[in-house]
Amino acid sequence: MRVRRVVTGHDARGKAVVVNDSPVEPVTATLTGESEFHVLWGADSVRHFPDDGSPPPHVSYFPPVGGFRFGLFSVPPEGRSLPADLDLESALAEFDAKLPGLASHIEPDAPGMHTTATIDYEVVLEGEVWLELDDGVEVHLRAGDTVVQNGTRHAWRNHGSETARLAVVLIGADHDQVPPSAR
């Protein structure tokens, strides 16, 4: 998917200006197969304006309390396996370097399941995807459907035949079941 990001800011006189208009390449990793992540914007703290529109600092994939993230991600159809000769240690290191902190949220005994200290707003842009919650409960979502995720344990599944694409906004929150060290 071709993704273009237009960023606004303020000039020295306080006037609104476009400070960046450019394509954003997807982040891919061997471990996630055909999944793509477009990391579009984020900050680890509350913003103050006017500003010059420079990218705010942020470290990990998931934001801390007071922080936020904006991006896109894709969920390819199930059944696509990883290469048999995959060097798992290298693949995990690559994944963590490209999407810091994301892997630490994935449950090793339940692939794809994760819980984050965030409020997530998702919009299905294309395709269809299933949101899995506790006890295997699944909600089937199609283009135009939205989800408000309140720090719940979940996974994204694609039982269809086409890649699903979603937009997501993540807002850092306190969560009694996610230790601060994992945020």
WORA-V198702 format. One record per residue. N is the residue number from 1. SS is DSSP state (h for helix, s for strand, l for the rest). NEAR is the number of other C-alpha atoms within 12 Angstrom. Layout:
n: <N N>
ss: <SS SS>
near: <NEAR NEAR>
This chain:
n: <1 2 3 4 5 6 7 8 9 10 11 12 13 14 15 16 17 18 19 20 21 22 23 24 25 26 27 28 29 30 31 32 33 34 35 36 37 38 39 40 41 42 43 44 45 46 47 48 49 50 51 52 53 54 55 56 57 58 59 60 61 62 63 64 65 66 67 68 69 70 71 72 73 74 75 76 77 78 79 80 81 82 83 84 85 86 87 88 89 90 91 92 93 94 95 96 97 98 99 100 101 102 103 104 105 106 107 108 109 110 111 112 113 114 115 116 117 118 119 120 121 122 123 124 125 126 127 128 129 130 131 132 133 134 135 136 137 138 139 140 141 142 143 144 145 146 147 148 149 150 151 152 153 154 155 156 157 158 159 160 161 162 163 164 165 166 167 168 169 170 171 172 173 174 175 176 177 178 179 180 181 182 183>
ss: <l l l s s s s s s s l l l l l s s s s s s s s l l l s l l h h h l l l l s s s s s s s l l l l l l l l l l l l l l l l l l l l l l l l s s s s s s s s l l l l l l l l l l l l h h h h h h h h h h h l l l l h h h s l l l l l l l s l l l s s s s s s s s s l s s s s s l h h h l s s s s s l l l s s s s s l l l s s s s l l l l l l s s s s s s s s s l l l l l l l h h h l>
near: <22 14 22 18 22 19 23 21 24 20 17 12 11 14 16 17 20 17 19 18 16 14 16 22 19 23 30 24 26 26 30 33 24 26 29 32 33 32 36 32 31 32 30 26 20 19 18 12 15 17 21 23 27 22 23 22 19 25 26 30 41 42 36 33 23 23 31 35 37 29 33 35 35 36 37 30 25 23 15 18 15 17 13 9 11 15 14 17 13 15 23 23 20 22 27 26 20 26 30 24 26 30 31 27 32 22 17 11 9 18 18 26 26 31 33 40 34 36 30 31 25 32 29 30 24 26 27 31 38 33 34 27 24 16 11 16 15 18 22 23 28 25 21 18 24 25 29 19 27 22 27 25 30 30 29 37 34 31 24 20 16 20 31 37 38 38 31 32 32 37 36 34 29 22 23 15 19 22 16 17 14 26 33>
